[in-house]
Amino acid sequence: MPSHHPSDPTGPTGLDAAGAASRPGRPRSAAADSAILEATREALVELGWSRLTMGDVATRAGVAKTTLYRRWPSKNELVVDAVAVLFDELELTDRGSLTADIESVVLQFAALLGRPETKTALMAVVAESTHDEALRERIRVSIVDRQKRLVLTGRERAQARGELPPEADEQSAARTADLIFDVIAGAVVHRALVSAEPVDEEWARRFTVLLLAGLGAAAQS
């Protein structure tokens, strides 16, 4: 079973010096974990969810099946982590304004969704999670909750610039962050994967206007 907790900010494999030192036996190999997750994504693209097996992943990664099962006891957990590590590549670069920051992360997100390994893996786990509550929870913790860091970072920067007012109520601020994440992620995923329409600079600009200024301003842009 993976040694990490899904919400561990050190990443999907949760490999930190303190944790590795405290575990008995042979320490985990970051290189082996990376090879396994890459092999999982490759297998998904080639085989699809239904034909993907743990044995195939082990062969592709060049590890023993026992090694694979010690880290991930099921295909569901393995595939979620293979997707999560891709989303951890997203960064909210400081572009100098909230508008520019949002447009940048929207384009990054769309580019990530355009990669075959991301698209196939994400669609597979989301479809499977419709009848697997444990898988749905793992997606929420390992991918959704971890990526909310982008919203929190962007809001902090905007507040520091004076673009957004501070929120004293922590519960209200958390609900706002959840809503912002849902709106951005939902719109980009729907546009890129469901509608299969381009998420280009013009779309990102208009979407950001809508998000920040409301429907009236978007209609005039």
C-alpha positions in Angstrom: 0.0 0.0 0.0 1.3 3.5 -0.7 3.0 4.9 2.3 1.7 8.4 1.7 -1.5 9.9 2.9 -3.4 11.3 -0.1 -3.4 14.9 1.3 0.4 14.8 1.9 1.7 18.0 0.3 5.0 16.4 -0.5 3.4 14.8 -3.5 1.6 11.6 -4.6 4.3 9.3 -3.5 4.7 11.0 -0.1 8.5 10.4 -0.1 10.2 12.6 2.5 13.4 12.0 4.4 11.8 11.7 7.8 9.1 9.3 6.6 11.6 7.1 4.8 13.9 6.9 7.8 11.1 5.9 10.1 9.9 2.9 8.0 11.4 -0.5 8.6 13.0 -2.5 5.7 14.2 -1.4 2.4 13.3 2.3 1.7 11.1 3.1 -1.2 12.7 4.2 -4.4 11.4 7.5 -5.9 12.7 6.3 -9.3 10.7 3.0 -9.1 7.6 5.0 -8.1 8.0 7.3 -11.0 8.5 4.4 -13.4 5.4 2.7 -12.1 3.2 5.7 -12.5 4.6 6.5 -15.9 4.0 2.9 -17.0 0.4 3.1 -15.6 -0.3 6.1 -17.8 1.2 4.5 -20.9 -0.8 1.3 -20.3 -4.0 3.3 -19.9 -3.5 5.1 -23.2 -2.7 1.8 -25.1 -5.1 -0.6 -23.3 -7.9 1.5 -21.6 -9.2 1.0 -18.1 -10.8 -2.4 -18.6 -7.8 -4.1 -20.1 -5.2 -2.5 -17.8 -3.8 -5.0 -15.2 -1.3 -4.7 -12.4 0.8 -7.3 -14.0 1.1 -5.3 -17.2 2.1 -2.2 -15.3 4.8 -4.2 -13.3 6.2 -5.5 -16.6 6.3 -2.1 -18.2 7.9 -0.5 -15.2 10.5 -3.3 -14.8 9.5 -4.2 -11.2 8.1 -7.3 -9.5 4.4 -7.5 -8.9 5.0 -7.8 -5.2 6.8 -4.5 -5.3 3.8 -2.9 -7.1 1.3 -4.4 -4.7 3.3 -3.2 -1.7 2.9 0.4 -2.9 -0.6 0.2 -4.4 -2.9 -2.7 -3.5 -5.4 -2.0 -6.2 -5.7 -0.6 -9.8 -8.0 2.2 -8.6 -5.4 3.6 -6.2 -2.6 3.2 -8.7 -4.4 5.1 -11.5 -5.5 7.9 -9.2 -1.9 8.5 -8.1 -0.8 8.3 -11.7 -3.2 11.1 -12.5 -2.4 13.1 -9.4 1.3 13.4 -10.1 0.4 15.1 -13.4 -1.8 17.7 -11.8 0.9 18.5 -9.3 2.8 19.9 -12.3 0.4 22.9 -12.4 1.8 26.1 -11.1 0.3 29.5 -10.5 3.0 31.8 -11.8 2.8 35.4 -10.5 1.9 37.4 -13.7 1.3 40.6 -11.8 -2.5 40.7 -11.7 -5.3 38.4 -10.8 -6.6 38.4 -14.3 -3.3 37.3 -15.8 -2.8 34.7 -13.1 -6.2 33.1 -13.9 -5.7 33.2 -17.6 -2.3 31.5 -17.2 -3.5 28.7 -15.0 -6.5 28.1 -17.2 -4.2 27.6 -20.3 -1.9 25.4 -18.3 -4.8 23.2 -17.1 -6.2 22.9 -20.6 -2.7 22.0 -22.0 -2.5 19.3 -19.3 -5.9 17.9 -20.2 -4.9 17.8 -23.9 -2.2 15.3 -23.2 -3.4 11.7 -24.1 -2.2 10.2 -20.8 -4.0 12.8 -18.7 -7.2 12.7 -20.7 -7.4 8.9 -20.7 -6.5 8.4 -17.1 -8.8 11.2 -15.8 -11.8 10.1 -17.8 -11.3 6.5 -16.8 -11.1 7.1 -13.0 -14.0 9.6 -13.1 -16.2 7.0 -15.0 -15.2 4.2 -12.6 -15.8 6.4 -9.5 -19.5 6.7 -10.4 -20.1 3.3 -8.8 -17.1 3.2 -6.4 -17.4 5.5 -3.4 -13.9 4.8 -2.1 -12.4 5.7 -5.5 -14.4 8.9 -5.6 -13.1 9.9 -2.2 -9.5 9.1 -3.3 -9.9 11.4 -6.3 -11.3 14.2 -4.1 -8.4 14.0 -1.6 -5.5 13.1 -3.9 -6.4 15.4 -6.9 -9.2 17.9 -6.1 -8.2 19.0 -2.6 -4.5 19.1 -3.4 -5.1 21.4 -6.4 -7.1 23.9 -4.4 -3.7 25.2 -3.4 -3.8 27.2 -6.7 -6.9 29.0 -5.7 -5.5 29.8 -2.2 -2.2 31.1 -3.7 -4.0 33.2 -6.2 -6.3 34.7 -3.7 -3.5 35.5 -1.3 -1.6 37.3 -4.0 -4.7 39.2 -5.1 -5.4 40.3 -1.6 -1.8 41.4 -1.1 -2.1 43.5 -4.3 -5.4 45.0 -3.1 -7.4 43.4 -5.9 -9.5 41.4 -3.5 -10.7 42.2 0.0 -9.5 40.1 2.9 -11.9 37.5 4.3 -11.8 37.4 8.1 -14.2 34.5 8.4 -12.2 31.3 7.7 -15.2 29.1 7.0 -16.6 31.7 4.5 -13.2 32.0 2.9 -12.9 28.2 2.5 -16.4 28.0 0.9 -15.4 30.8 -1.5 -12.2 28.9 -2.4 -14.2 25.7 -3.1 -16.6 27.6 -5.3 -13.8 29.3 -7.3 -12.1 26.0 -7.8 -15.3 24.2 -8.9 -16.1 27.0 -11.4 -12.6 27.0 -13.0 -12.1 23.3 -13.0 -15.6 22.5 -14.1 -15.6 25.0 -17.0 -12.2 23.9 -18.3 -12.8 20.1 -18.0 -16.2 20.5 -19.7 -14.8 22.7 -22.5 -11.7 20.5 -23.1 -13.0 17.0 -22.5 -16.8 17.0 -22.8 -17.4 19.6 -25.6 -13.9 18.9 -27.1 -13.6 22.6 -28.0 -10.3 24.6 -27.9 -9.3 26.4 -24.7 -7.2 29.1 -26.4 -6.1 32.5 -25.2 -9.3 34.2 -26.4 -11.5 31.7 -24.5 -9.3 32.0 -21.4 -9.6 35.8 -21.6 -13.4 35.8 -21.9 -13.8 33.2 -19.2 -11.7 35.2 -16.8 -13.8 38.3 -17.5 -16.9 36.3 -16.8 -15.4 34.9 -13.6 -14.2 38.2 -12.2 -16.8 40.7 -13.5 -20.0 38.7 -14.0 -22.4 38.0 -16.9 -23.0 41.7 -17.8 -19.4 42.5 -18.4 -18.7 39.3 -20.2 -21.5 40.0 -22.7 -19.8 43.3 -23.5 -16.3 42.0 -23.9 
